[in-house]
Structures are given as C-alpha cells and as structure tokens.
Amino acid sequence: MADVNTARLCSEIIYTHFGPLTAQIVSILLTRGRLPLPQIVRYTQLKPRTVRASILVLVQHNILWHAKSDDGTEVFEVNVDECLMRLRFGKAVFLAQQLFGQAGGEIVQIVLDHGKLRLRDMLSLLGIHDSKSVAVYRGAAHKLVAGAYLKPSTILSHVSPKDKQIKYEAEEKAKISGFPTAKELREAKQVADARLKREEEEAERAGLKRKAVEHPVHRGRKRKIEETEEIAVDETIYFRVNFDKFNVHIRNDLIVDAARKRYNEGTAIVLRGVLKMTENSQKNVSEVRSEPVSVPSITMHLSEEDGLARGLIVDEKRPSNATCIKEYLGMLSCGDNPTPAGKAASFVSFSSSKVQVEFDVVGRRLRRHILESVTRERHGNEGVRILRLLMNTGKMDDKQISKIVMMAGKDVRSLLAALATDSLTSTQEVPKSADRNPTRTFYLWYVDQHKAFSTILGQVYKTLYNISMRRRAEQDIPEVKAVLEKRERSDVRQDESLLTRLERELINEWEGKLQKLTALEMRVEETLFILKDLGVLGIDED
C-alpha cells in the first residue's frame, strides 16, 4: 500500500498514459494493497474481461508484479518505482540519442512504448527492412544491451524482490536447527541477499550469446572456411529499459553541474572526465564512490584544447595540462581543508595519485541543500540558521539554541514550533522522574532527517500531481479541446492555413502554457530524483 500522495500521482500517471479504466485498477491496488483478480473486479465494478485486458497491459509495461499467495491464488501488486520512472521517459530517450545516435534513441523509445520487445519486433515496429539500416540498428541494439541500457525481462523480473527475499530468508532459516540466534538470523539474511543479487546478475547476462560465424580464408590454391565466435544479441529474449543505468547519467550530470556552480567550468570539465572514465563500471546510483582512476590517465583523457588554464591563476605563464588537472583535483578534494567540514564539502577523494568521486558525500550535500531551501522558503534565514545548528551539533534545548543563534527566547520557541509543524525538527523527551511529568521533563530539539525528507518527498509527489492535473484541466477547456481535435484532422495536418487566426493564437497560447508546465515538472522531478533515487530513505545519516 502507498500513501495518499504517492497513490494519487501514480494513478494520474497511469491515467495519462493508458486511460481512466487502467488508472482505476491501479488506484484500487495502491489503496488496498495486493489483490487477486476477483477482488479487483469487485472493487472496480468493471467487467472481468476489461480488468483482465488492463492487467495484461500493465504487466506488459512492467507496472504490475504478480505472484502466488500462500493458498495458491495469483495476486497483483503495483510496482511504484516503475510507475514513477515513466516521468523520465523523455530523459531516457534524449540520453540514448546522445550516447548511441538516432538509432539508439529510436530503439529505446519503441521499447518504452511497448514495455518489452524482442530485437526482431523492434526492427519490425520501426519499419527497418533494408540491409544497411538493419546493420546500423542491430549495432545500436548490441551496444545498448552490452552497456546494460536494455536488460532481459525474465520470469523473476515479474515477481516483487521483497517476495523473493522473504522466500529465500525462510529457506535459510529452515536450515537452522533449534532456536536461531541473532548472528544466525543475520547470516541467513546476508545469504538471501547474496542469492537475490546473484540471480539478478545472471539474468542480466542472458541478453547476449555467442554465435559461430564462418569466414573464408585463402591459403594458396585451396579455399578454407574458418569459424570464429562473435557476441550477438539473443533474438529470443524480450528486453526492457534499465532505468538504473540512465539514472547514473542523470546523477553524474547533477554532480558536474554542482561543481560548475561552486567553482568554475574547469572543475566541471575535469570532474566530467573522471566520471566518463569510470562510466562503464557504474551500475546504479546506490554506489558509494566510483572506481579509482590515476592522474596520468585523466591527463591523457583531457586534451589541451579544453582550456583548463583559463580557470586558474598560477605562477607559470602557460601551465601544462597535468599541472592544471592536479590543481583542480586539489580544489575538488578540498585539499586545503583536511577537517571533517572539508571532507563533507568535497567532490572527490585524492590520495596516492588515485582519484575517486564520492557519490555518497555529494548526494548528502545535495539533499541537505534541498532541506535548507525548503526551510528558507517557509521560515526565512532564521529558520535555516537553527536548522544548520541542530544538524551540525545534535540535540539541544531551546535555551542553548537561543544563546548560540543570538535570538530572543520567545522567537526561537515559536520558530521551533513552526519548524516542528512542517516536520523539519523533532523533539526528544528526557524525563527527570519516572512518572514522566511534563513539568519535570527536558525537551531537546533535533533534526530527524528521515522524517523531514519523507515529508518533503510527499509534498513533491503532491506538486507533481497538481502539475499533471493542471495540464489536463488546461487541455480540457472546450475551446482548446475543439481546436486540438481540429488540428489532428488529416487535411489540417497537411495545410495549417485551414486554421483561423483566432485558432492559431489559441494553440500558441496553449503550447506556451504546456511548455511552462513541462519545465516546472522537470525541475520538480529533479528534486524527486535527489530525494528518492539517491537513496535518502535507505542511508543512515551520521
């Protein structure tokens, strides 16, 4: 079951992509939890045939998990993460075009449109038939599969990972004789996690297969056939888009942009070079840091044409590229500030000529920036001052806070209460006596980051839902709807002069509103990526 804001947003996304009937089924599953088919029919009051068709569509698009319950009944559950990823379809296609050209972008787009496809189905739907184009698109598909941008869709991928983890843990616990200890339970959980991870890795490797290819070889008068093996895409396997790999590129762009805003373009170029060199080894956004890279390899990767010297003031008139890169790495690693504060403000770790990008450190800083921005917008700079003090120091009472932030006690108390109302601060009771009398209790204030980020995340879901509803409301205005329907006619498509001046002005006004709403949605979705996909709810804060 999902909370109210998540359920409303997911239902709205499904309504936009698949229509009202499918959205009704998703809404029931999100509010009531996993259900079998007869109960879904009962709650939605739709025809069984309609419900079955809608479920097949949702399973095809990886939005529903289906599994067998304890009594053997098949139950369905919404994959919330896959549903929310539909907000990033445009980014995935854009990144595929940048990385693999027009062919790669079209392949990713057709797979997103159909959920999962085999290679020959992709080529058929794209209308690729001539041998030259087929070779280009097959090469792009091979690169997408080899780079894990497309991953195989297996039977296991339709079962909730939580169900598989519970099943594997139960199997490991059954092997324990007697009453299990805490250590044995922990080891059973670790074995189950390792088994689940191993299955996922084996499933991802199933997309490519070795194929024997015959090559004619001329040796004197005789012509022999020599067989070699080449790796090709398996034609029998269905592929789906691996959003984890695309999320890696989105995260890297955010990190480079943060370095550019803090320092200059030179640091962004160096940091992008380091990330580019370790890009193939980056599988998902849960990684703590990148693979180590040597400084000489970074120097070879970046050329003199990048103009790194323009962002530095050094004694030499024309410093070498290696000198500039070392200076930038010193800035990014905060080499001049070897304290905990300097480490928390760094982008990379630089020691013994090895460089690693600290994803976890940068992610924490980006999330903290969002928390401070929300606090500043609602409670001003005074609220940010109190928030920073509590995050850096820990639990304090209102008198200590008032003394350190140099504000009147009554102002601090009212501000702390307002922050607590928005779940930005929390209280810890420390009773003096066993009866827990409020008059004999200390109340210490602190920042519960898990609670604060969860609240902000719910508000982000609500904002995205409101943006989508506003877009739909603007489109359903009778005048706009009539003009848009007229524009879809075949004769108007060929000759837009059939539209009147008033109708063209109405369309231009509608497209301007749509562009603004899309830009706003992209900014809010970026906040969602930082809060949710960078793992804020799964990382224990220091």
KACOR-V403480 format. One record per residue. N is the residue number from 1. RES is the residue in one small letter. PSI is psi in radians with two decimals (999 if undefined). BURIAL is b if it has 16 or more other ideal C-beta (glycine too) atoms within 10 Angstrom, else e. D_FIRST is the distance of its C-alpha to the first C-alpha in whole Angstrom. Layout:
BEGIN
N,RES,PSI,BURIAL,D_FIRST ; N,RES,PSI,BURIAL,D_FIRST
END
This chain:
BEGIN
1,m,2.53,e,0 ; 2,a,2.79,b,4 ; 3,d,3.06,e,7 ; 4,v,-0.82,e,9 ; 5,n,-0.72,b,12 ; 6,t,-0.76,b,10 ; 7,a,-0.74,b,8 ; 8,r,-0.72,b,12 ; 9,l,-0.80,b,14 ; 10,c,-0.70,b,12 ; 11,s,-0.67,b,13 ; 12,e,-0.67,b,16 ; 13,i,-0.78,b,17 ; 14,i,-0.64,b,17 ; 15,y,-0.75,b,19 ; 16,t,-0.64,e,21 ; 17,h,-0.55,b,22 ; 18,f,-0.22,b,21 ; 19,g,3.06,e,22 ; 20,p,-0.61,e,20 ; 21,l,-0.80,b,20 ; 22,t,-0.66,b,17 ; 23,a,-0.59,b,15 ; 24,q,-0.70,b,15 ; 25,i,-0.77,b,13 ; 26,v,-0.70,b,11 ; 27,s,-0.72,b,10 ; 28,i,-0.77,b,10 ; 29,l,-0.60,b,7 ; 30,l,-0.59,b,5 ; 31,t,-0.47,e,6 ; 32,r,-0.12,e,6 ; 33,g,-2.96,e,5 ; 34,r,2.41,b,8 ; 35,l,2.65,b,11 ; 36,p,2.98,e,15 ; 37,l,-0.79,b,17 ; 38,p,-0.66,e,19 ; 39,q,-0.59,b,16 ; 40,i,-0.73,b,15 ; 41,v,-0.68,b,18 ; 42,r,-0.78,e,18 ; 43,y,-0.62,b,15 ; 44,t,-0.36,b,17 ; 45,q,0.61,e,20 ; 46,l,2.90,b,21 ; 47,k,2.48,e,24 ; 48,p,-0.63,e,23 ; 49,r,-0.72,e,25 ; 50,t,-0.73,e,23 ; 51,v,-0.76,b,20 ; 52,r,-0.75,e,21 ; 53,a,-0.72,e,23 ; 54,s,-0.71,b,20 ; 55,i,-0.69,b,18 ; 56,l,-0.71,e,21 ; 57,v,-0.77,b,21 ; 58,l,-0.65,b,17 ; 59,v,-0.70,b,18 ; 60,q,-0.61,b,21 ; 61,h,0.28,b,20 ; 62,n,0.40,b,18 ; 63,i,-0.40,b,14 ; 64,l,2.38,b,13 ; 65,w,2.59,b,13 ; 66,h,2.41,b,15 ; 67,a,2.89,b,16 ; 68,k,2.27,e,18 ; 69,s,-3.12,e,16 ; 70,d,-0.56,e,19 ; 71,d,0.15,e,21 ; 72,g,0.00,e,21 ; 73,t,2.44,e,19 ; 74,e,2.22,e,17 ; 75,v,2.74,b,14 ; 76,f,2.53,b,12 ; 77,e,2.49,b,9 ; 78,v,2.31,b,9 ; 79,n,1.65,b,11 ; 80,v,-0.72,b,10 ; 81,d,-0.75,e,13 ; 82,e,-0.61,b,15 ; 83,c,-0.77,b,14 ; 84,l,-0.47,b,15 ; 85,m,-0.31,b,18 ; 86,r,-0.29,b,19 ; 87,l,-0.31,b,21 ; 88,r,0.29,b,23 ; 89,f,-0.76,b,25 ; 90,g,-0.72,e,28 ; 91,k,-0.68,b,28 ; 92,a,-0.76,b,28 ; 93,v,-0.72,b,31 ; 94,f,-0.77,e,33 ; 95,l,-0.69,b,33 ; 96,a,-0.66,b,33 ; 97,q,-0.69,b,36 ; 98,q,-0.68,e,38 ; 99,l,-0.67,b,37 ; 100,f,0.21,b,38 ; 101,g,-3.04,e,40 ; 102,q,-0.67,e,40 ; 103,a,-0.77,b,39 ; 104,g,-0.71,b,36 ; 105,g,-0.71,b,35 ; 106,e,-0.65,b,35 ; 107,i,-0.80,b,34 ; 108,v,-0.69,b,31 ; 109,q,-0.73,b,30 ; 110,i,-0.57,b,31 ; 111,v,-0.69,b,28 ; 112,l,-0.63,b,26 ; 113,d,-0.47,e,27 ; 114,h,0.01,e,26 ; 115,g,-1.12,b,24 ; 116,k,2.46,b,26 ; 117,l,2.71,b,30 ; 118,r,2.86,b,33 ; 119,l,-0.77,b,36 ; 120,r,-0.52,e,38 ; 121,d,-0.66,b,35 ; 122,m,-0.84,b,35 ; 123,l,-0.65,b,39 ; 124,s,-0.77,e,39 ; 125,l,-0.54,e,36 ; 126,l,-0.17,b,38 ; 127,g,0.61,e,41 ; 128,i,2.06,b,43 ; 129,h,-0.61,e,46 ; 130,d,2.59,e,49 ; 131,s,-0.66,e,50 ; 132,k,-0.80,e,50 ; 133,s,-0.65,e,46 ; 134,v,-0.70,e,45 ; 135,a,-0.69,e,46 ; 136,v,-0.80,b,44 ; 137,y,-0.59,b,41 ; 138,r,-0.67,b,41 ; 139,g,-0.71,e,42 ; 140,a,-0.71,b,39 ; 141,a,-0.67,b,37 ; 142,h,-0.74,b,38 ; 143,k,-0.69,b,38 ; 144,l,-0.71,b,34 ; 145,v,-0.74,b,33 ; 146,a,-0.59,e,36 ; 147,g,0.07,e,34 ; 148,a,0.39,b,30 ; 149,y,-0.48,b,30 ; 150,l,2.34,b,29 ; 151,k,2.66,b,27 ; 152,p,2.52,b,28 ; 153,s,1.91,b,25 ; 154,t,3.11,b,25 ; 155,i,-0.65,e,23 ; 156,l,-0.48,e,22 ; 157,s,-0.17,b,20 ; 158,h,0.03,e,18 ; 159,v,2.43,b,16 ; 160,s,2.29,e,14 ; 161,p,-0.54,e,16 ; 162,k,-0.68,e,14 ; 163,d,-0.78,b,15 ; 164,k,-0.68,b,18 ; 165,q,-0.74,e,18 ; 166,i,-0.71,e,18 ; 167,k,-0.78,e,20 ; 168,y,-0.65,b,23 ; 169,e,-0.71,b,22 ; 170,a,-0.66,e,23 ; 171,e,-0.69,e,26 ; 172,e,-0.66,b,27 ; 173,k,-0.55,e,27 ; 174,a,-0.38,e,29 ; 175,k,-0.28,e,32 ; 176,i,2.23,e,32 ; 177,s,2.38,e,35 ; 178,g,-2.86,e,35 ; 179,f,2.12,e,33 ; 180,p,2.49,e,31 ; 181,t,2.98,e,32 ; 182,a,-0.65,e,29 ; 183,k,-0.73,e,31 ; 184,e,-0.67,b,31 ; 185,l,-0.71,e,27 ; 186,r,-0.73,e,27 ; 187,e,-0.65,e,29 ; 188,a,-0.70,b,27 ; 189,k,-0.70,e,24 ; 190,q,-0.71,e,26 ; 191,v,-0.71,e,28 ; 192,a,-0.73,b,24 ; 193,d,-0.73,e,23 ; 194,a,-0.68,e,27 ; 195,r,-0.72,b,26 ; 196,l,-0.74,b,23 ; 197,k,-0.68,e,25 ; 198,r,-0.69,e,28 ; 199,e,-0.72,e,26 ; 200,e,-0.71,b,25 ; 201,e,-0.68,e,28 ; 202,e,-0.65,e,30 ; 203,a,-0.64,b,28 ; 204,e,-0.50,b,29 ; 205,r,-0.12,e,32 ; 206,a,-0.06,e,33 ; 207,g,-0.41,b,33 ; 208,l,2.58,b,37 ; 209,k,2.75,e,40 ; 210,r,2.38,e,43 ; 211,k,2.30,e,46 ; 212,a,2.32,e,49 ; 213,v,2.33,e,52 ; 214,e,2.30,e,55 ; 215,h,2.19,e,58 ; 216,p,2.37,e,61 ; 217,v,2.18,e,64 ; 218,h,2.07,e,67 ; 219,r,1.70,e,70 ; 220,g,-2.27,e,73 ; 221,r,-0.33,e,74 ; 222,k,2.50,e,71 ; 223,r,1.98,e,68 ; 224,k,2.76,e,65 ; 225,i,2.16,e,61 ; 226,e,2.28,e,59 ; 227,e,2.31,e,55 ; 228,t,2.89,e,53 ; 229,e,2.37,e,49 ; 230,e,2.65,e,47 ; 231,i,2.20,e,43 ; 232,a,2.88,b,41 ; 233,v,2.32,b,38 ; 234,d,2.12,b,37 ; 235,e,-0.34,e,37 ; 236,t,-0.13,e,35 ; 237,i,2.43,b,32 ; 238,y,2.41,b,29 ; 239,f,2.56,b,28 ; 240,r,2.87,b,25 ; 241,v,2.33,b,25 ; 242,n,1.72,b,24 ; 243,f,-0.41,b,23 ; 244,d,-0.69,b,23 ; 245,k,-0.67,b,27 ; 246,f,-0.58,b,27 ; 247,n,-0.53,b,25 ; 248,v,-0.77,b,28 ; 249,h,-0.68,b,30 ; 250,i,-0.76,b,28 ; 251,r,-0.78,b,28 ; 252,n,-0.68,b,32 ; 253,d,-0.67,e,33 ; 254,l,-0.72,b,31 ; 255,i,-0.77,b,33 ; 256,v,-0.72,b,37 ; 257,d,-0.65,e,36 ; 258,a,-0.69,b,36 ; 259,a,-0.66,b,39 ; 260,r,-0.73,b,41 ; 261,k,-0.58,e,40 ; 262,r,-0.68,e,41 ; 263,y,-1.71,b,44 ; 264,n,-3.02,e,45 ; 265,e,-0.56,e,45 ; 266,g,-0.77,b,47 ; 267,t,-0.63,b,44 ; 268,a,-0.69,b,42 ; 269,i,-0.78,b,44 ; 270,v,-0.78,b,44 ; 271,l,-0.69,b,41 ; 272,r,-0.65,b,40 ; 273,g,-0.74,b,43 ; 274,v,-0.75,b,41 ; 275,l,-0.64,b,38 ; 276,k,-0.64,e,39 ; 277,m,-0.50,b,41 ; 278,t,0.25,b,38 ; 279,e,-0.69,b,36 ; 280,n,-0.51,e,36 ; 281,s,-0.12,e,35 ; 282,q,2.00,b,32 ; 283,k,-0.69,e,29 ; 284,n,3.07,e,26 ; 285,v,0.06,b,25 ; 286,s,0.02,e,24 ; 287,e,2.47,b,28 ; 288,v,-0.73,e,30 ; 289,r,2.90,e,33 ; 290,s,3.03,b,35 ; 291,e,2.56,b,38 ; 292,p,2.47,e,41 ; 293,v,2.44,b,43 ; 294,s,2.68,e,47 ; 295,v,-0.73,b,49 ; 296,p,-0.63,e,52 ; 297,s,-0.61,e,49 ; 298,i,-0.71,b,47 ; 299,t,-0.68,b,51 ; 300,m,-0.54,e,52 ; 301,h,-0.58,e,48 ; 302,l,2.41,b,49 ; 303,s,2.97,e,53 ; 304,e,-0.38,e,55 ; 305,e,-0.26,e,54 ; 306,d,-0.28,b,51 ; 307,g,0.83,e,53 ; 308,l,-0.45,b,52 ; 309,a,-0.34,b,55 ; 310,r,-0.44,e,54 ; 311,g,0.17,b,52 ; 312,l,2.69,b,54 ; 313,i,1.82,e,57 ; 314,v,2.91,e,59 ; 315,d,-0.62,e,62 ; 316,e,2.58,e,63 ; 317,k,-0.78,e,64 ; 318,r,1.44,e,62 ; 319,p,2.63,e,60 ; 320,s,2.85,e,58 ; 321,n,-0.68,b,55 ; 322,a,-0.71,e,54 ; 323,t,-0.77,b,55 ; 324,c,-0.73,b,53 ; 325,i,-0.72,b,50 ; 326,k,-0.67,b,51 ; 327,e,-0.78,b,51 ; 328,y,-0.69,b,48 ; 329,l,-0.62,b,46 ; 330,g,-0.67,e,48 ; 331,m,-0.80,b,46 ; 332,l,-0.50,b,43 ; 333,s,0.04,b,43 ; 334,c,0.88,b,44 ; 335,g,-0.38,e,47 ; 336,d,0.03,e,49 ; 337,n,1.32,e,47 ; 338,p,0.98,e,46 ; 339,t,2.94,e,44 ; 340,p,-0.62,e,40 ; 341,a,-0.69,e,40 ; 342,g,-0.70,e,42 ; 343,k,-0.67,e,39 ; 344,a,-0.35,b,36 ; 345,a,0.07,e,38 ; 346,s,2.83,b,39 ; 347,f,-0.57,b,38 ; 348,v,2.82,b,39 ; 349,s,2.24,b,41 ; 350,f,1.82,b,44 ; 351,s,2.46,e,47 ; 352,s,0.79,e,49 ; 353,s,0.31,e,49 ; 354,k,2.41,e,46 ; 355,v,2.33,b,43 ; 356,q,2.36,b,39 ; 357,v,2.20,b,37 ; 358,e,1.57,b,34 ; 359,f,-0.71,b,31 ; 360,d,-0.76,e,29 ; 361,v,-0.80,b,32 ; 362,v,-0.68,b,32 ; 363,g,-0.73,b,28 ; 364,r,-0.69,b,28 ; 365,r,-0.68,b,31 ; 366,l,-0.71,b,29 ; 367,r,-0.69,b,26 ; 368,r,-0.63,b,28 ; 369,h,-0.69,e,30 ; 370,i,-0.75,b,27 ; 371,l,-0.76,b,27 ; 372,e,-0.62,b,30 ; 373,s,-0.74,e,30 ; 374,v,-0.72,b,28 ; 375,t,-0.73,b,30 ; 376,r,-0.66,e,33 ; 377,e,-0.60,e,32 ; 378,r,-0.54,e,30 ; 379,h,0.13,b,33 ; 380,g,-3.05,e,36 ; 381,n,-0.50,e,38 ; 382,e,-0.70,e,38 ; 383,g,-0.68,b,34 ; 384,v,-0.65,b,34 ; 385,r,-0.77,b,37 ; 386,i,-0.73,b,35 ; 387,l,-0.78,b,32 ; 388,r,-0.67,b,34 ; 389,l,-0.80,b,36 ; 390,l,-0.63,b,33 ; 391,m,-0.58,b,32 ; 392,n,-0.54,e,35 ; 393,t,-0.77,e,36 ; 394,g,-2.63,e,34 ; 395,k,2.34,b,34 ; 396,m,2.69,b,36 ; 397,d,2.97,e,37 ; 398,d,-0.49,b,38 ; 399,k,-0.74,e,42 ; 400,q,-0.71,e,42 ; 401,i,-0.78,b,40 ; 402,s,-0.70,b,42 ; 403,k,-0.71,e,45 ; 404,i,-0.73,e,44 ; 405,v,-0.06,e,42 ; 406,m,0.94,e,45 ; 407,m,2.75,b,44 ; 408,a,2.56,e,45 ; 409,g,-0.72,e,43 ; 410,k,-0.61,e,42 ; 411,d,-0.70,e,40 ; 412,v,-0.75,b,39 ; 413,r,-0.75,b,37 ; 414,s,-0.66,e,36 ; 415,l,-0.68,b,35 ; 416,l,-0.68,b,33 ; 417,a,-0.70,e,31 ; 418,a,-0.70,e,30 ; 419,l,-0.68,b,29 ; 420,a,-0.59,e,27 ; 421,t,-0.64,e,25 ; 422,d,0.18,b,24 ; 423,s,0.38,b,22 ; 424,l,-0.43,b,25 ; 425,t,2.77,b,27 ; 426,s,2.93,b,26 ; 427,t,2.59,b,29 ; 428,q,2.08,e,30 ; 429,e,2.33,e,32 ; 430,v,1.62,e,35 ; 431,p,2.53,e,37 ; 432,k,-0.50,e,40 ; 433,s,2.93,e,41 ; 434,a,-0.35,e,39 ; 435,d,-0.07,e,38 ; 436,r,0.74,e,36 ; 437,n,2.25,e,38 ; 438,p,-0.53,e,36 ; 439,t,-0.34,e,40 ; 440,r,0.80,e,41 ; 441,t,2.35,e,37 ; 442,f,2.46,e,37 ; 443,y,1.92,e,34 ; 444,l,2.39,b,34 ; 445,w,2.49,b,32 ; 446,y,3.02,e,30 ; 447,v,1.95,b,27 ; 448,d,1.69,b,24 ; 449,q,-0.63,b,23 ; 450,h,-0.79,e,19 ; 451,k,-0.74,e,19 ; 452,a,-0.81,b,21 ; 453,f,-0.59,b,19 ; 454,s,-0.72,b,16 ; 455,t,-0.79,e,17 ; 456,i,-0.66,b,19 ; 457,l,-0.70,b,17 ; 458,g,-0.67,b,15 ; 459,q,-0.57,b,18 ; 460,v,-0.75,b,19 ; 461,y,-0.74,b,16 ; 462,k,-0.69,e,17 ; 463,t,-0.77,b,20 ; 464,l,-0.66,b,20 ; 465,y,-0.76,b,18 ; 466,n,-0.66,e,21 ; 467,i,-0.77,b,23 ; 468,s,-0.70,b,22 ; 469,m,-0.67,e,23 ; 470,r,-0.71,e,26 ; 471,r,-0.75,b,27 ; 472,r,-0.68,e,26 ; 473,a,-0.71,e,28 ; 474,e,-0.62,e,31 ; 475,q,-0.47,e,31 ; 476,d,0.07,e,31 ; 477,i,2.27,e,34 ; 478,p,-0.79,e,37 ; 479,e,-0.78,e,39 ; 480,v,-0.75,b,37 ; 481,k,-0.72,e,36 ; 482,a,-0.73,e,39 ; 483,v,-0.72,b,40 ; 484,l,-0.68,e,38 ; 485,e,-0.67,e,38 ; 486,k,-0.65,e,42 ; 487,r,-0.42,e,41 ; 488,e,-0.15,e,40 ; 489,r,2.59,e,43 ; 490,s,-0.67,e,45 ; 491,d,-0.62,e,48 ; 492,v,-0.58,b,46 ; 493,r,-0.68,e,45 ; 494,q,-0.55,e,48 ; 495,d,1.72,e,50 ; 496,e,-0.12,e,48 ; 497,s,-0.20,e,51 ; 498,l,-0.30,e,50 ; 499,l,2.48,b,48 ; 500,t,2.92,e,50 ; 501,r,-0.71,e,50 ; 502,l,-0.68,e,48 ; 503,e,-0.69,b,45 ; 504,r,-0.67,e,45 ; 505,e,-0.67,e,45 ; 506,l,-0.71,b,42 ; 507,i,-0.73,b,40 ; 508,n,-0.70,e,41 ; 509,e,-0.73,e,40 ; 510,w,-0.74,b,37 ; 511,e,-0.60,e,37 ; 512,g,-0.76,e,37 ; 513,k,-0.72,e,34 ; 514,l,-0.69,e,32 ; 515,q,-0.72,e,34 ; 516,k,-0.75,e,33 ; 517,l,-0.65,e,29 ; 518,t,-0.74,e,29 ; 519,a,-0.72,e,30 ; 520,l,-0.73,e,28 ; 521,e,-0.67,b,25 ; 522,m,-0.70,e,27 ; 523,r,-0.75,e,27 ; 524,v,-0.65,b,24 ; 525,e,-0.53,b,22 ; 526,e,-0.71,b,25 ; 527,t,-0.71,b,23 ; 528,l,-0.70,b,20 ; 529,f,-0.77,b,21 ; 530,i,-0.72,b,23 ; 531,l,-0.72,b,20 ; 532,k,-0.91,b,17 ; 533,d,-0.42,b,19 ; 534,l,0.09,b,22 ; 535,g,0.62,b,20 ; 536,v,-0.58,b,20 ; 537,l,-0.11,e,17 ; 538,g,0.06,e,19 ; 539,i,2.25,b,22 ; 540,d,2.10,e,24 ; 541,e,2.60,e,26 ; 542,d,999,e,30
END
